[in-house]
Amino acid sequence: MIYKFRMLSDEDELFLRDFEVDADSTFYTFHKAIQENLGFDPGQLASFFLADEQWNKGMELTLIDMQNDTEMAAIPMDKVKIKELMCNRRERLLYVYDIFTDRSLFIELIDILEPNPAVKYPVCTASVGDAPIQLAEDFAFEEDIPLEEPNEIDDIFDEYNDEDGLGNLGFEDKDEW
């Protein structure tokens, strides 16, 4: 079976992507298709989360194995086929692509189709709008903000600056302290 997913962003209402993915593919295969389509740096961490109807995070599927001594903290996305966790229309995923600021794309299973033998899956079947910027630190500011704004306190301190650092404090010599 082929799963058709719709992806939206809460940062740009004009952004939309539809992907068709073989249900036997792993979440890692889907992740790679998303990364390639959006032009994201594949060296950055990302995770899928199963989500409920209100988009609350459930089980995490990670890019790297985060196993600890007691139990697995999350499931590596290359170990799970999509059909193992999703099988009904309207099931949801969050794709967290900037883990430090928790920026996500919202993904919903919108259709289940028969495979087309002429198509190599996964495939992006609809692409509207520009991809979001991958990392929040890459946002460009519209205006340059000066690092230091002159203020009244700085002006007062400047009045007292001179070569020996004592200014007009009424001391003739440092030894008088």
C-alpha positions as a LaTeX table, in Angstrom:
\begin{tabular}{lrrr}
\hline
Residue & $x$ (\AA) & $y$ (\AA) & $z$ (\AA) \\
\hline
Met1 & 0.00 & 0.00 & 0.00 \\
Ile2 & 1.00 & 3.61 & $-0.55$ \\
Tyr3 & 0.39 & 6.17 & 2.17 \\
Lys4 & $-0.28$ & 9.73 & 1.10 \\
Phe5 & 0.80 & 12.27 & 3.71 \\
Arg6 & 0.09 & 16.00 & 3.79 \\
Met7 & 2.64 & 18.23 & 5.50 \\
Leu8 & 1.90 & 21.76 & 6.77 \\
Ser9 & 3.81 & 24.40 & 8.74 \\
Asp10 & 2.51 & 26.67 & 11.48 \\
Glu11 & 5.08 & 29.29 & 10.41 \\
Asp12 & 3.80 & 29.74 & 6.86 \\
Glu13 & 0.19 & 29.10 & 5.90 \\
Leu14 & 1.18 & 28.92 & 2.22 \\
Phe15 & 3.52 & 25.97 & 2.79 \\
Leu16 & 2.23 & 22.52 & 1.80 \\
Arg17 & 3.83 & 19.26 & 0.73 \\
Asp18 & 2.18 & 15.97 & $-0.18$ \\
Phe19 & 4.29 & 12.84 & $-0.09$ \\
Glu20 & 3.41 & 9.34 & $-1.23$ \\
Val21 & 5.40 & 6.72 & 0.66 \\
Asp22 & 5.35 & 2.94 & 0.48 \\
Ala23 & 3.86 & 1.62 & 3.73 \\
Asp24 & 6.72 & $-0.91$ & 3.89 \\
Ser25 & 9.28 & 1.95 & 3.98 \\
Thr26 & 10.89 & 2.95 & 7.24 \\
Phe27 & 10.39 & 6.31 & 8.87 \\
Tyr28 & 14.04 & 6.96 & 8.00 \\
Thr29 & 13.22 & 6.65 & 4.28 \\
Phe30 & 10.41 & 9.19 & 4.77 \\
His31 & 12.79 & 11.45 & 6.73 \\
Lys32 & 15.34 & 11.39 & 3.87 \\
Ala33 & 12.62 & 12.30 & 1.34 \\
Ile34 & 11.54 & 15.25 & 3.49 \\
Gln35 & 15.15 & 16.44 & 3.97 \\
Glu36 & 15.88 & 16.25 & 0.25 \\
Asn37 & 12.65 & 17.96 & $-0.79$ \\
Leu38 & 13.08 & 20.83 & 1.69 \\
Gly39 & 16.81 & 21.23 & 1.06 \\
Phe40 & 17.65 & 20.64 & 4.73 \\
Asp41 & 21.12 & 19.84 & 6.02 \\
Pro42 & 21.06 & 16.06 & 6.62 \\
Gly43 & 23.66 & 16.47 & 9.38 \\
Gln44 & 21.08 & 18.02 & 11.72 \\
Leu45 & 19.05 & 15.94 & 14.14 \\
Ala46 & 15.35 & 15.40 & 13.54 \\
Ser47 & 12.60 & 13.24 & 15.03 \\
Phe48 & 9.12 & 12.04 & 14.22 \\
Phe49 & 6.55 & 11.96 & 17.00 \\
Leu50 & 3.25 & 10.15 & 16.81 \\
Ala51 & 0.61 & 12.79 & 17.56 \\
Asp52 & $-2.97$ & 12.75 & 18.78 \\
Glu53 & $-5.90$ & 14.79 & 17.42 \\
Gln54 & $-4.67$ & 17.92 & 19.27 \\
Trp55 & $-1.09$ & 17.44 & 17.96 \\
Asn56 & 0.25 & 16.37 & 21.37 \\
Lys57 & 3.46 & 14.38 & 21.13 \\
Gly58 & 3.42 & 10.65 & 21.68 \\
Met59 & 6.10 & 8.07 & 20.93 \\
Glu60 & 9.33 & 9.44 & 19.44 \\
Leu61 & 11.16 & 8.05 & 16.43 \\
Thr62 & 14.71 & 9.34 & 16.47 \\
Leu63 & 17.38 & 9.69 & 13.84 \\
Ile64 & 19.98 & 8.16 & 16.13 \\
Asp65 & 19.66 & 5.25 & 18.55 \\
Met66 & 19.20 & 6.76 & 22.01 \\
Gln67 & 19.20 & 3.48 & 23.90 \\
Asn68 & 20.19 & 3.60 & 27.55 \\
Asp69 & 21.03 & 0.91 & 30.12 \\
Thr70 & 17.51 & 0.36 & 31.39 \\
Glu71 & 15.33 & 0.63 & 28.30 \\
Met72 & 15.07 & 2.33 & 24.94 \\
Ala73 & 14.31 & 6.04 & 25.34 \\
Ala74 & 12.96 & 6.24 & 21.78 \\
Ile75 & 12.81 & 4.07 & 18.70 \\
Pro76 & 15.31 & 4.66 & 15.88 \\
Met77 & 13.40 & 5.65 & 12.75 \\
Asp78 & 15.39 & 3.24 & 10.58 \\
Lys79 & 14.06 & 0.27 & 12.61 \\
Val80 & 10.32 & 0.87 & 12.14 \\
Lys81 & 8.20 & 0.52 & 9.02 \\
Ile82 & 5.53 & 3.16 & 8.60 \\
Lys83 & 2.72 & 0.58 & 8.41 \\
Glu84 & 3.74 & $-0.76$ & 11.85 \\
Leu85 & 2.63 & 2.48 & 13.55 \\
Met86 & 0.17 & 4.04 & 11.13 \\
Cys87 & $-2.69$ & 2.43 & 9.30 \\
Asn88 & $-5.72$ & 4.73 & 9.37 \\
Arg89 & $-6.50$ & 7.96 & 7.59 \\
Arg90 & $-6.22$ & 11.07 & 9.74 \\
Glu91 & $-3.40$ & 9.64 & 11.89 \\
Arg92 & $-0.84$ & 12.32 & 12.65 \\
Leu93 & 2.87 & 12.87 & 13.01 \\
Leu94 & 5.00 & 15.78 & 14.08 \\
Tyr95 & 8.32 & 16.10 & 12.28 \\
Val96 & 10.65 & 18.08 & 14.55 \\
Tyr97 & 13.40 & 19.44 & 12.31 \\
Asp98 & 14.92 & 22.00 & 14.71 \\
Ile99 & 15.17 & 20.15 & 18.00 \\
Phe100 & 16.71 & 23.05 & 19.94 \\
Thr101 & 13.71 & 25.33 & 19.37 \\
Asp102 & 11.16 & 22.52 & 18.88 \\
Arg103 & 10.10 & 23.71 & 15.42 \\
Ser104 & 7.93 & 21.16 & 13.67 \\
Leu105 & 6.02 & 20.28 & 10.56 \\
Phe106 & 2.55 & 18.81 & 10.93 \\
Ile107 & 1.91 & 15.62 & 8.95 \\
Glu108 & $-1.38$ & 13.79 & 8.45 \\
Leu109 & $-2.10$ & 10.53 & 6.64 \\
Ile110 & $-4.72$ & 11.70 & 4.15 \\
Asp111 & $-5.14$ & 8.67 & 1.88 \\
Ile112 & $-4.17$ & 5.04 & 1.35 \\
Leu113 & $-3.64$ & 4.12 & $-2.28$ \\
Glu114 & $-2.71$ & 1.22 & $-4.48$ \\
Pro115 & 0.89 & 1.47 & $-5.72$ \\
Asn116 & 1.57 & 2.67 & $-9.23$ \\
Pro117 & 4.27 & 0.40 & $-10.74$ \\
Ala118 & 5.58 & 3.31 & $-12.81$ \\
Val119 & 6.36 & 5.44 & $-9.71$ \\
Lys120 & 9.46 & 5.17 & $-7.54$ \\
Tyr121 & 8.44 & 5.86 & $-3.93$ \\
Pro122 & 8.75 & 7.99 & $-1.86$ \\
Val123 & 7.71 & 10.88 & $-4.05$ \\
Cys124 & 6.56 & 14.44 & $-3.41$ \\
Thr125 & 3.31 & 14.88 & $-5.35$ \\
Ala126 & 2.45 & 18.45 & $-4.35$ \\
Ser127 & 4.75 & 21.32 & $-3.41$ \\
Val128 & 3.43 & 24.76 & $-2.53$ \\
Gly129 & 5.40 & 27.57 & $-0.90$ \\
Asp130 & 8.95 & 27.81 & 0.31 \\
Ala131 & 10.44 & 25.43 & 2.83 \\
Pro132 & 10.89 & 26.85 & 6.32 \\
Ile133 & 14.38 & 27.82 & 7.40 \\
Gln134 & 15.83 & 24.72 & 9.02 \\
Leu135 & 17.48 & 26.23 & 12.10 \\
Ala136 & 16.19 & 29.19 & 14.09 \\
Glu137 & 19.74 & 30.58 & 14.34 \\
Asp138 & 19.68 & 31.05 & 10.55 \\
Phe139 & 16.82 & 33.58 & 10.64 \\
Ala140 & 17.89 & 36.91 & 9.15 \\
Phe141 & 16.84 & 40.07 & 10.90 \\
Glu142 & 15.20 & 42.73 & 8.78 \\
Glu143 & 17.10 & 45.55 & 10.47 \\
Asp144 & 20.59 & 45.66 & 11.86 \\
Ile145 & 20.34 & 46.29 & 15.56 \\
Pro146 & 23.32 & 48.17 & 16.96 \\
Leu147 & 25.16 & 46.19 & 19.60 \\
Glu148 & 25.48 & 49.19 & 21.87 \\
Glu149 & 22.95 & 51.98 & 22.16 \\
Pro150 & 24.27 & 55.22 & 23.65 \\
Asn151 & 22.41 & 56.11 & 26.81 \\
Glu152 & 22.34 & 58.75 & 29.52 \\
Ile153 & 24.34 & 56.67 & 32.01 \\
Asp154 & 27.19 & 56.23 & 29.52 \\
Asp155 & 27.26 & 60.00 & 28.99 \\
Ile156 & 27.58 & 60.58 & 32.74 \\
Phe157 & 30.43 & 58.08 & 33.03 \\
Asp158 & 32.17 & 59.68 & 30.05 \\
Glu159 & 32.27 & 63.03 & 31.93 \\
Tyr160 & 34.44 & 61.41 & 34.60 \\
Asn161 & 36.90 & 59.67 & 32.29 \\
Asp162 & 40.43 & 61.00 & 32.00 \\
Glu163 & 43.94 & 59.61 & 31.68 \\
Asp164 & 44.31 & 58.38 & 35.26 \\
Gly165 & 40.71 & 57.18 & 35.51 \\
Leu166 & 39.81 & 59.50 & 38.41 \\
Gly167 & 38.12 & 62.22 & 36.40 \\
Asn168 & 36.67 & 65.22 & 38.19 \\
Leu169 & 36.22 & 63.57 & 41.58 \\
Gly170 & 38.17 & 66.29 & 43.37 \\
Phe171 & 41.31 & 64.24 & 43.94 \\
Glu172 & 44.54 & 65.85 & 42.87 \\
Asp173 & 46.62 & 62.71 & 43.29 \\
Lys174 & 45.89 & 59.00 & 43.53 \\
Asp175 & 47.87 & 58.85 & 46.77 \\
Glu176 & 45.29 & 61.02 & 48.55 \\
Trp177 & 42.85 & 58.09 & 48.76 \\
\hline
\end{tabular}
